[in-house]
């Protein structure tokens, strides 16, 4: 279990590590940009829902914008971010000018957002989980000027999940209509429709899709090219991510209080954990980081449950954690008004 940790008060002990660099700010959720240089922190307060952007190296605040964490995406282009609102519009924010570059219309509720790997295209769709079926096309936009590139019809209810394959050739979308659809980005063709729920992730090489939802009793693995189901995993919940080598898959229960590590080739369960706090997994799936009740961040061997390090410095509960894409940096946001940046590589 991922609870086999150092129980010493305050996290002190042989495996304790001193605090990393600090950013002054409060965030309930944090996300790092693909290049690891910019941190987005989300808060809810008297001023409403806000997105604050910090330079990770200097700790200086760059921007403070109105926005919702569910409708936010970083582009691979470090100068562009996307923000959505409950009314349905999405905006492309230019960080060089601190102005809106383009407004993307076309949804009636907060939009699901995903940038292509090169940052040149953004996909949007309505997230509305409505009672009656409705046409909910996925739209592809040019991020340079906000012009509509393509409309992909097919979904009949709110799109909850979408992501591009790493080569940018395919897009996978999952909706409340209980289908997951695979799209050829160049042609707009729906190449496969999976009866698999609404949450889906591509393997690193794009050959496999892991899928699940509250509608499905199992988490499933599918062949991307044919839409053929490969196997079912003996778990309910949703897929979180494939490891960088594609050999393992992390899944979680709907309450995010359980995590499971699976061997993709065999479907065998490697480990199950119930961290007693917010958690995230490193891109290679070798380390699980979670916020412990004693305000420390625990780094745990995901395969064995053994504690590797205890990161001390927060003086109140850890609210959220995130790894950089290369796994060399971990960021923890605390209720103490401090965001700590930990080098891990």
N, C-alpha and C positions, 0 to 999 in steps of 0.2 A: 504494500500500500504506500501511497505517497504521503503518508503521515508519520513515517518513521524518521523523525527529525530530532535535532538537538533541543531538549526541553529546558535547557538552562535559562533562567529568567533574563530577558533582554537579549537573548540570542548570543550571549558571550560564550566563549569556549574555544576549543582548538580549531574549529572550522569557521570561526567568525571572521568577517572581513570588514574593514573600515568603510565609511561612507564614501560614495563616489562624488563627482561634481554635482553642483546643486543649481537648479533653476527656481527662482521664487515665483510661485503661482499655484493656484488651486485648480485641479481638474478631476472630474469624475471618470473620464475616459481619455486615453492618450493613444495617438497613432503617429508613427514615424513615416516620413517621406521615403520613397524608394531608395534615394541616395543617402539616407540616414542623416541629412544635414538640417532638416527642419522637423520640428515637433508640433503636432496639433493637439490641443487640449480642449475638452468640451466641458462646459459648466452650465448649470441652471440656477438662476437666482432672480433677484428683483429686476434685473435688466433683461430677463428672458433667457433664451437659449443662445449661448455664445460659443464661438470658435476662436481660440487664441493661438497664434502661431509664434513659436520661439526659434531663434537660431541656436542649435544644439551646442555649438562650440563656444559661443560667447554668453549664452543664456539670456540674450536680449530679446524682448518682445518685438515681433515684426508687424503683426496685424492683430486686430480684435474685431471680429465680424459677427453679425447675427447669423445663426445657422444651427442645424440639428445634426447630431452625430450619425444618425441613420441615413442622412442624405448628404454625405460628404465623401469626396474622393480626391486623393493626390494623383497628379499626372507624373509620368516619367520625366516630363519637361518640368524642371524645378520652378519655372515661373508661372505655372498654371495650376489652379485647384478648382474643383467644382463644388458648389453649394446648392442644396435644394431647400424648398420651403414646404410647409403643410399645404399651401395653395396649389402646388404642382409645378411651378416654374423652377428651372435650374439655371444657375448663373455660372459663367466661367470668369474667375477672378484672376486678373493679371497682377502678380506680386511685384513686378517692376514699377508699374504705374500706380498700384493700389486702387485700381478702378475695375469695374465690370467690363470685360471684353465683349461678352455676348450673353444674351438671355435665350434659353432654350425652352420653348413652349411645348404644349402637347400632352400634358398629363393633368388629371383632375385631383390628384392627391400627391403627397410627397413622392418624389421620383427615386427609383432605384438607379444607381449610377455605377458605371465601370469604364475606366480608360483602357484603351489598347496599350500594349507594351511600349510602343514607340511614342505614345502620347498624342498621336495625330487624330485619333477618333475617340469619341465618347458615346457610350450607349446609355439610353434612358428608357424608362417605362414606368407606368403608374404602379404604386404599391398597394392600392386600395383592395382590401379583402372584402369585397362586396357580396351580398347575398345572391344577387341575380347575375348570370353570365353577361359579360360585356366585352366588346372588342377592345383589346389592350395591346396594340402593336408596339414592338420594340423599335426605337428610332436610333439611327446612327448619325452623328453630327461631326462636322469638321471643326476641330478645336481652334484652328487659326482664325476662323471668321464666324463660327456659329451657324454655318449653312447646313441644311439637312442633306445628308448623303443617301440615305435609304430608309425605307419603312418596312419592317418585317412583321407581317400579320400572322396570327395563329393563336396566341394566348387569349383566353376568355375570362381571366380574372387577374388579380394583382400579382405582379412579378416581385418576388421576395428576394431573389438571389440572381446575380449575373457576374460572369467573369470571362475574360479572354484567355485563350491558350497562350503559352509563352511565345509562340512564333507569330501571334496575332492573326492567324488564318481562320480560327474558329471562335465562336462565342457560345457559351452555355447559359441558359436562362431557366429558372425554376419559378413556378407560379402556383397560386392557390387553386387553379383549375386542375391541380394534381398531376401536371405534366412537367417534364424537364425537356427542353428543346435544344438541339444543337444546330447552329447556323454557320453556313459558309459566308464569311464576312465579305468576300469579293463579289459574290453573286447574290447574296441575300437569301439563298435557298435554305430551307429547313431540311437538314440532312438526316436527322433522327429525332424521334419523339419517344421519350421514355416514361412509362407509367411508374414513376418512382418518387413522387413527392414534390418538394419545392426548394430543397437545399442541395447544391451540387458543387463539386470542385474537380478541376482537371488534375491529372497526374502531371509531373514536370514535362514529360515528353508529349503530353496531350493524347496518348493512346487509350487512357482509361479515365472514366468518370466515376466518382464516388457520390452516392445520392442517398437522401433520406428526408424524413419529415415527421410531424406528429400524425400524419395520415397513414404512415407505413409502419408495419410491425418489425421490419428489419431494415438495416442499412445495406445497400446493394452496390456492387461494382459492375460497371458496364464497359463494353468495348465501344470506343467512340466511333470508329469507322462504320460499324455495322448496326449499332444500337442493340447488340446482343448482350443479355445479362450473363456475366461471368460467374458470379457467386453472390450468396447472401451471407452477411455477417450476423452472428447471433447477438444482436444488440438493437435497441431502439434509440432514436435520437437523431443527431445530424453529424455529417462529416465536418471536420474542422480544417484539416490540411494534410497533404502528402508531405513526406520528408523530401529534402532536396534531391536525394538519389532515387526517390519513387518507391522505395522498398517497404516503407511503413505508412500507416494511416492513423491519424488521431481522430477519434469521434468523441462526442459529448452528449450527455443527457440534456433534456430541454431546460433544466434549471441551472445548467453550467456547473453543477456541483460534483459531477462525475466525469472522468476522462478515461478513455481506453485506447491502448496502443495495439495495433494489429499488424501482422505480417501480410503484405499484399499478395505475395505469390501463393500462399497457402490458405489465407483466411484465418490463421491461428491467432488467438488472443495472446499478446505478449505480457501485458500488465494492465491492471485496473487500479485507478486511484480516486480518492475522494478528498482533494485538498480542502482545508477548512478556511478558504479565503479565495480572492480572485487569482486566476492562474493563466499562464500562457506557456507555450512550448517553443523551444528553439527551432529554427528552420530545418536542422538536421535530425530533429526529434530525439536527440540524446539527452536533453536537459529539460526538465519542467521547472518553471519558476512560479512560486505562489506566495501571496501575502499571508503571513501567519498572525495569529491572535496577539503575539507579543510585539507586533509592529515591525518585525524583521521580514526580509525577503529570503525565502529558502530556495536554494538551487539543488534539485534532486535528480539523480540518475533515473531517467524515465523507465528504463527496462528493469531496474532492480529495486527502486524505491529508496535507495540510500542517499542521505544528504551529502552533497559535495561541498557546499559553502553556505554560510549564513551572512547575509548582508545587513549590516546595522546602520542606523542613522535616522530613520523615521521615528518621530515621537508620538505618532497617532497611527491609526489603522492605515493599511495600504489599500487604496481605492481601485487601482488598475495597474496593469503591467503590459509592456509590449517589447518585442525584439525587433532589431533592425533586420532588413532582408538578408544581410550576410551573416547574421548571428553574432556579430562582434560587439554589439551594444545592447544592453537591456535598460529600459527606462521604467521607473516606478513612480507613480503619483500617490502622494499621501494626503490624508485629511489634515495634516499639520501645515498645509500651505507650502509644501516643498515637493519639487519634482527632482528625482535623483537619477543621474546618468551613470551607468556602471559599465566599464569596459569588460568584456568577457573573453575576448580572443587574445 
